């Protein structure tokens, strides 16, 4: 009996469970570029280009490995413009009565597969270190689902950075060593760039013609789109950046968008790199004495901890999780997120970088763009859809928990024990953004006061009933209460005026 094996754009690995169960002599592999995937949010052109180019190269890799591949281009005449539609069409043409696929990483596709007229058998995605069942077992009965404790279980399961039953270095977490600001006088090797080949150039022409009006700049395009080049990027990170990844992972610099970050997340998320193999390579560097424990542990925690944790939580909480709004924030996403001018230098840098590169590192996302949206009371659904659209590594299983839960506290504290909010002081401490800003980070009120300072206290004031009993936030409210009443009134008034200008679309 022949089957159709549907491979999605983020499943570009020969180790996919669907391929492992397949038969090269009888099964047909189906891959398709479809409007349903390009249009459910207005994806950054670089993101569309990366996935399409990587898909086309992977189709060639499959054919070289002996698979029969039916590939549908976005503009093919017979394209049904949906993934399951293409799988059904190819199944009918091939005489197949079953569609096999590795489970999708987004609820909408899993639910669509369950409703298919031709039966779809969904297999577990074995690229991940923890199964969904393992995560559910770990979560059962716990009052709080904190990543730190799940991470420790993953360390024990894999043996990564373990000396017997004890963590290497005598502790699980080296965060206190990894919060250093960076400076421009530190030498940093630039990340690898890759010249588009003929296949990628054809994709770039297509994307420019079809999605040129989407937010984001397509050119220059220098991402890896093949397994070989992704592995070269991984090796470059291990050789040149892992050593200093830990200390400077939270730092931000105006003239260095990457610092020592790996730029590997997109390749992991679409299947060009294997997460466990990468963690093992990082551990080997530590055990060989080539990198310090805080850098090795900090990097492994991002993959073995956060990446696995948010996926487990996304599928545990169900399809409605991305729509949570526990703080009842209703403000529309400000125009500055889509390229409108802003005088706030930190936001300007993070958003310009996002537009040009489809990339910003985790602190820019959490403590600049995310922090501002949370303080301003932006509807988390709009924030979620924006992050999903503009970042090259964003797929809902990883993006929604990080945005809805960690960044916007819209899940009411499932992920975070308190909101990730700060005044301008944190950004000033971890970046050089404030020096060239139109606003003064040290100014709390009045003309030229940093908006983060005003909005921070305004947020605490309007959400007092919810947060004043939070053990981690009590000191903030005691500080607020010690302020002179007139000063508190000025802060609230000026913050409200700022938010009014923001909602009107005025330049802020």
ROLUM-374300 format. One line per 5 residues: for each residue x negated, y, z negated of C-alpha. Coordinates in nm, 2 decimals, padded with zeros to 4 digits. Example, Ala and Ser with C-alpha at 12.3 -4.5 7.8 and 13.67 -1.06 7.14 Angstrom:
BEGIN
-01.23/-00.45/-00.78  -01.37/-00.11/-00.71
***
This chain:
BEGIN
00.00/00.00/00.00  -00.14/00.34/00.10  -00.12/00.64/-00.13  -00.18/01.01/-00.10  -00.43/01.15/-00.35
-00.37/01.52/-00.41  -00.68/01.72/-00.51  -00.63/02.07/-00.65  -00.86/02.37/-00.61  -00.99/02.33/-00.96
-01.05/01.96/-00.93  -01.36/01.96/-00.71  -01.55/01.67/-00.85  -01.61/01.32/-00.72  -01.55/01.20/-01.08
-01.18/01.30/-01.08  -00.96/01.02/-01.23  -00.75/01.03/-00.91  -01.05/00.95/-00.69  -01.18/00.69/-00.93
-00.85/00.50/-00.89  -00.84/00.55/-00.51  -00.92/00.32/-00.22  -01.12/00.47/00.06  -01.00/00.21/00.30
-00.63/00.30/00.27  -00.57/00.62/00.07  -00.55/00.97/00.21  -00.70/01.26/00.02  -00.49/01.58/00.06
-00.62/01.93/-00.01  -00.43/02.25/00.08  -00.46/02.62/00.06  -00.11/02.74/-00.01  00.07/03.07/-00.07
00.23/02.94/-00.39  -00.12/02.93/-00.55  -00.25/03.26/-00.41  00.07/03.46/-00.49  00.20/03.36/-00.83
-00.02/03.64/-00.96  -00.21/03.88/-00.74  -00.55/03.71/-00.78  -00.88/03.90/-00.73  -01.00/03.85/-00.38
-01.33/03.70/-00.51  -01.14/03.44/-00.70  -00.94/03.33/-00.40  -01.26/03.33/-00.19  -01.45/03.12/-00.44
-01.18/02.85/-00.46  -01.10/02.83/-00.09  -01.47/02.82/00.00  -01.55/02.56/-00.27  -01.25/02.35/-00.15
-01.36/02.35/00.21  -01.71/02.25/00.11  -01.58/01.98/-00.12  -01.36/01.84/00.16  -01.69/01.79/00.36
-01.85/01.63/00.06  -01.55/01.39/00.03  -01.57/01.30/00.40  -01.95/01.24/00.37  -01.86/01.00/00.08
-01.63/00.80/00.30  -01.29/00.95/00.22  -01.02/01.02/00.48  -00.93/01.38/00.41  -00.63/01.58/00.53
-00.71/01.95/00.48  -00.45/02.23/00.53  -00.57/02.58/00.58  -00.37/02.87/00.46  -00.26/02.98/00.81
-00.20/02.64/00.96  00.14/02.63/01.14  00.28/02.32/00.95  00.17/02.45/00.61  00.47/02.42/00.36
00.28/02.67/00.14  00.31/02.46/-00.18  00.08/02.19/-00.31  00.35/01.93/-00.37  00.51/02.02/-00.04
00.18/01.95/00.14  00.14/01.62/-00.05  00.49/01.51/00.05  00.44/01.61/00.41  00.12/01.42/00.43
00.27/01.12/00.25  00.55/01.10/00.51  00.30/01.13/00.80  00.07/00.86/00.64  00.35/00.62/00.55
00.27/00.65/00.18  00.53/00.61/-00.09  00.33/00.74/-00.38  00.14/01.06/-00.46  -00.15/01.02/-00.71
-00.31/01.32/-00.88  -00.51/01.41/-01.18  -00.29/01.62/-01.42  -00.29/01.99/-01.33  -00.43/02.24/-01.57
-00.12/02.45/-01.57  00.23/02.37/-01.69  00.41/02.50/-01.38  00.23/02.24/-01.16  00.29/01.95/-01.40
00.66/02.03/-01.42  00.68/02.06/-01.04  00.51/01.72/-01.00  00.76/01.57/-01.24  01.05/01.69/-01.01
00.90/01.57/-00.68  01.12/01.37/-00.44  00.83/01.13/-00.38  00.71/00.98/-00.71  00.39/01.15/-00.84
00.17/00.95/-01.08  -00.03/01.19/-01.29  -00.36/01.07/-01.44  -00.55/01.22/-01.73  -00.82/01.47/-01.65
-01.13/01.29/-01.78  -01.36/01.58/-01.73  -01.27/01.70/-02.07  -01.43/01.57/-02.39  -01.12/01.56/-02.60
-00.80/01.40/-02.47  -00.47/01.57/-02.52  -00.37/01.29/-02.75  -00.68/01.33/-02.96  -00.61/01.70/-03.00
-00.25/01.63/-03.10  -00.37/01.37/-03.36  -00.62/01.62/-03.50  -00.35/01.90/-03.52  -00.08/01.69/-03.68
00.00/01.80/-04.03  -00.24/02.09/-04.04  -00.12/02.42/-04.17  -00.37/02.61/-03.95  -00.53/02.50/-03.63
-00.87/02.66/-03.66  -01.12/02.60/-03.39  -01.41/02.56/-03.63  -01.28/02.23/-03.78  -01.19/02.09/-03.44
-01.54/02.18/-03.31  -01.69/01.98/-03.60  -01.49/01.68/-03.49  -01.62/01.72/-03.14  -01.98/01.74/-03.26
-01.93/01.42/-03.45  -01.76/01.25/-03.15  -02.04/01.34/-02.91  -02.33/01.34/-03.14  -02.44/01.68/-02.99
-02.67/01.87/-03.23  -02.63/01.61/-03.50  -02.89/01.45/-03.71  -02.71/01.14/-03.82  -02.40/01.26/-04.01
-02.53/01.61/-04.06  -02.55/01.91/-03.82  -02.89/02.01/-03.69  -03.03/02.30/-03.88  -02.82/02.21/-04.19
-02.52/02.41/-04.08  -02.24/02.40/-03.82  -02.24/02.76/-03.71  -02.51/03.02/-03.66  -02.29/03.31/-03.58
-02.47/03.54/-03.82  -02.78/03.52/-03.60  -02.59/03.60/-03.29  -02.46/03.95/-03.33  -02.75/04.17/-03.22
-02.70/04.47/-03.00  -02.92/04.48/-02.69  -03.14/04.76/-02.55  -03.24/04.85/-02.19  -03.61/04.78/-02.26
-03.55/04.41/-02.29  -03.66/04.23/-01.98  -03.40/04.00/-01.83  -03.42/03.79/-01.52  -03.12/03.85/-01.29
-02.88/03.57/-01.22  -02.91/03.37/-00.90  -02.71/03.49/-00.60  -02.61/03.28/-00.30  -02.58/03.39/00.06
-02.25/03.29/00.22  -02.28/03.02/00.49  -02.06/02.98/00.80  -01.78/02.81/00.61  -01.78/03.07/00.34
-01.79/03.36/00.59  -01.48/03.22/00.75  -01.31/03.22/00.42  -01.42/03.57/00.34  -01.27/03.69/00.67
-00.94/03.52/00.58  -00.93/03.66/00.23  -01.01/04.01/00.35  -00.73/04.00/00.61  -00.47/03.84/00.38
-00.56/03.98/00.03  -00.75/04.29/00.10  -00.49/04.50/-00.09  -00.52/04.30/-00.41  -00.70/04.45/-00.70
-01.08/04.38/-00.68  -01.36/04.41/-00.43  -01.44/04.11/-00.21  -01.79/04.22/-00.10  -02.06/04.15/-00.18
-01.98/03.78/-00.24  -02.26/03.59/-00.39  -02.11/03.31/-00.60  -02.20/02.94/-00.56  -01.94/02.74/-00.37
-02.11/02.40/-00.36  -02.22/02.15/-00.63  -02.58/02.19/-00.53  -02.58/02.56/-00.57  -02.38/02.55/-00.89
-02.65/02.31/-01.03  -02.92/02.56/-00.92  -02.73/02.83/-01.11  -02.72/02.60/-01.42  -03.09/02.53/-01.40
-03.16/02.91/-01.37  -02.97/02.98/-01.68  -03.14/02.70/-01.88  -03.48/02.82/-01.76  -03.44/03.20/-01.80
-03.14/03.29/-02.02  -03.05/03.02/-02.28  -03.35/03.12/-02.50  -03.19/03.46/-02.57  -02.82/03.37/-02.51
-02.74/03.34/-02.88  -02.87/03.67/-03.03  -02.72/03.89/-02.75  -02.40/03.71/-02.66  -02.19/03.99/-02.81
-02.39/04.28/-02.68  -02.28/04.52/-02.40  -02.50/04.74/-02.19  -02.40/05.00/-01.93  -02.68/04.90/-01.69
-02.67/04.52/-01.74  -02.34/04.35/-01.68  -02.46/04.00/-01.75  -02.74/04.01/-02.01  -02.81/03.64/-02.09
-02.46/03.51/-02.02  -02.46/03.20/-01.80  -02.19/03.29/-01.53  -02.12/02.91/-01.52  -01.76/02.91/-01.65
-01.60/02.93/-01.31  -01.81/02.64/-01.18  -01.71/02.44/-01.49  -01.35/02.52/-01.45  -01.32/02.42/-01.08
-01.52/02.10/-01.12  -01.86/02.19/-00.97  -02.03/02.13/-01.30  -01.98/01.88/-01.58  -01.93/02.03/-01.92
-02.07/01.74/-02.13  -02.37/01.71/-01.90  -02.43/02.09/-01.95  -02.41/02.06/-02.32  -02.65/01.77/-02.32
-02.90/01.97/-02.11  -02.87/02.25/-02.36  -02.92/02.02/-02.66  -03.23/01.87/-02.49  -03.38/02.21/-02.46
-03.34/02.26/-02.83  -03.48/01.92/-02.92  -03.78/01.98/-02.69  -03.85/02.29/-02.89  -03.78/02.53/-02.59
-03.49/02.72/-02.74  -03.38/02.82/-03.09  -03.09/02.64/-03.27  -02.88/02.96/-03.28  -02.88/02.99/-02.90
-02.82/02.62/-02.84  -02.55/02.59/-03.09  -02.38/02.92/-02.98  -02.37/02.81/-02.62  -02.25/02.45/-02.70
-01.98/02.59/-02.93  -01.84/02.79/-02.63  -01.78/02.47/-02.44  -01.75/02.19/-02.69  -01.56/02.41/-02.93
-01.36/02.69/-02.77  -01.31/02.55/-02.42  -01.19/02.21/-02.55  -00.98/02.37/-02.83  -00.79/02.61/-02.62
-00.70/02.34/-02.37  -00.57/02.12/-02.64  -00.37/02.39/-02.79  -00.22/02.50/-02.46  -00.08/02.16/-02.38
00.02/02.10/-02.75  00.23/02.41/-02.77  00.42/02.36/-02.44  00.51/02.55/-02.13  00.66/02.85/-02.33
00.34/02.93/-02.51  00.22/03.19/-02.26  00.54/03.39/-02.32  00.50/03.44/-02.69  00.54/03.80/-02.82
00.55/03.78/-03.20  00.46/04.15/-03.25  00.73/04.26/-03.01  00.50/04.47/-02.80  00.68/04.62/-02.50
00.46/04.89/-02.35  00.38/04.84/-01.98  00.03/04.76/-01.88  -00.14/05.10/-01.83  -00.24/05.20/-01.48
-00.61/05.22/-01.58  -00.62/04.84/-01.58  -00.55/04.85/-01.21  -00.81/05.11/-01.13  -00.67/05.44/-01.24
-00.92/05.68/-01.39  -01.00/05.68/-01.76  -01.23/05.90/-01.96  -01.30/05.61/-02.21  -01.64/05.50/-02.11
-01.62/05.15/-02.25  -01.30/05.07/-02.07  -01.43/05.23/-01.75  -01.74/05.01/-01.75  -01.55/04.69/-01.83
-01.28/04.76/-01.58  -01.51/04.87/-01.30  -01.72/04.56/-01.36  -01.40/04.35/-01.34  -01.29/04.51/-01.02
-01.63/04.47/-00.85  -01.74/04.13/-00.99  -01.42/03.95/-01.11  -01.62/03.90/-01.42  -01.66/04.04/-01.77
-01.81/03.86/-02.06  -01.61/03.75/-02.37  -01.67/04.05/-02.59  -01.57/04.30/-02.31  -01.25/04.10/-02.26
-01.18/04.06/-02.63  -01.30/04.38/-02.80  -01.27/04.63/-02.51  -00.98/04.56/-02.27  -00.80/04.32/-02.51
-00.85/04.53/-02.82  -00.72/04.84/-02.64  -00.41/04.66/-02.51  -00.33/04.52/-02.85  -00.38/04.85/-03.03
-00.16/05.02/-02.76  00.12/04.77/-02.80  00.12/04.64/-02.44  00.35/04.36/-02.36  00.14/04.04/-02.39
00.30/03.88/-02.08  00.16/04.17/-01.87  -00.18/04.14/-02.03  -00.18/03.76/-01.98  -00.09/03.79/-01.61
-00.35/04.06/-01.56  -00.63/03.84/-01.71  -00.51/03.54/-01.51  -00.52/03.75/-01.19  -00.85/03.94/-01.22
-01.11/03.70/-01.36  -01.28/03.44/-01.14  -01.28/03.18/-01.41  -00.92/03.22/-01.52  -00.68/02.92/-01.51
-00.38/02.93/-01.74  -00.49/02.64/-01.97  -00.80/02.84/-02.07  -00.68/03.20/-02.01  -00.34/03.20/-02.19
-00.46/03.08/-02.53  -00.75/03.32/-02.52  -00.53/03.61/-02.42  -00.19/03.54/-02.58  -00.33/03.39/-02.89
-00.68/03.52/-02.97  -00.67/03.86/-02.80  -00.31/03.98/-02.84  -00.21/03.78/-03.15  00.12/03.72/-02.97
00.15/03.37/-03.10  00.17/03.51/-03.46  -00.16/03.35/-03.58  -00.18/03.01/-03.43  -00.53/03.07/-03.31
-00.65/03.37/-03.51  -00.61/03.43/-03.88  -00.59/03.80/-03.81  -00.57/04.03/-03.51  -00.89/04.10/-03.33
-00.88/04.48/-03.36  -01.14/04.74/-03.43  -01.19/05.11/-03.42  -01.46/05.26/-03.20  -01.73/05.17/-03.45
-01.76/04.81/-03.34  -01.80/04.91/-02.97  -02.05/05.17/-03.07  -02.25/04.91/-03.27  -02.25/04.65/-03.00
-02.30/04.87/-02.69  -02.45/05.18/-02.55  -02.11/05.29/-02.40  -02.03/05.56/-02.66  -02.33/05.78/-02.58
-02.19/05.89/-02.25  -01.82/05.90/-02.33  -01.59/06.20/-02.31  -01.47/06.11/-02.65  -01.67/06.11/-02.98
-01.68/05.78/-03.15  -01.76/05.95/-03.48  -01.46/06.18/-03.46  -01.14/06.04/-03.62  -00.89/06.31/-03.53
-00.86/06.63/-03.32  -00.97/06.72/-02.97  -01.21/06.46/-02.84  -01.15/06.19/-03.11  -01.21/05.84/-02.99
-00.87/05.68/-02.90  -00.98/05.35/-03.06  -01.01/05.53/-03.40  -00.66/05.68/-03.37  -00.49/05.36/-03.24
-00.66/05.13/-03.49  -00.49/05.30/-03.79  -00.17/05.35/-03.59  -00.15/04.98/-03.53  -00.20/04.90/-03.90
00.06/05.15/-04.00  00.33/05.03/-03.77  00.26/04.66/-03.85  00.22/04.70/-04.22  00.50/04.47/-04.32
00.35/04.19/-04.13  -00.02/04.23/-04.22  -00.07/04.40/-04.55  -00.04/04.06/-04.73  -00.31/03.90/-04.50
-00.61/03.83/-04.72  -00.85/03.94/-04.45  -00.68/04.27/-04.39  -00.61/04.39/-04.75  -00.92/04.61/-04.76
-00.81/04.79/-04.44  -00.48/04.89/-04.60  -00.65/04.99/-04.92  -00.87/05.22/-04.72  -00.57/05.36/-04.53
-00.38/05.42/-04.86  -00.68/05.61/-05.01  -00.67/05.86/-04.72  -00.50/06.20/-04.79  -00.13/06.18/-04.69
-00.18/06.48/-04.45  -00.47/06.30/-04.28  -00.26/05.99/-04.23  00.02/06.20/-04.08  -00.22/06.36/-03.84
-00.36/06.02/-03.72  -00.01/05.88/-03.66  00.10/06.20/-03.48  -00.21/06.21/-03.26  -00.20/05.84/-03.18
00.17/05.87/-03.08  00.09/06.16/-02.85  -00.20/05.96/-02.69  00.03/05.66/-02.63  00.29/05.89/-02.48
00.04/06.03/-02.23  -00.07/05.67/-02.16  00.29/05.56/-02.08  00.34/05.86/-01.85  00.03/05.76/-01.65
-00.17/06.06/-01.74  -00.55/06.02/-01.74  -00.67/05.93/-02.09
***
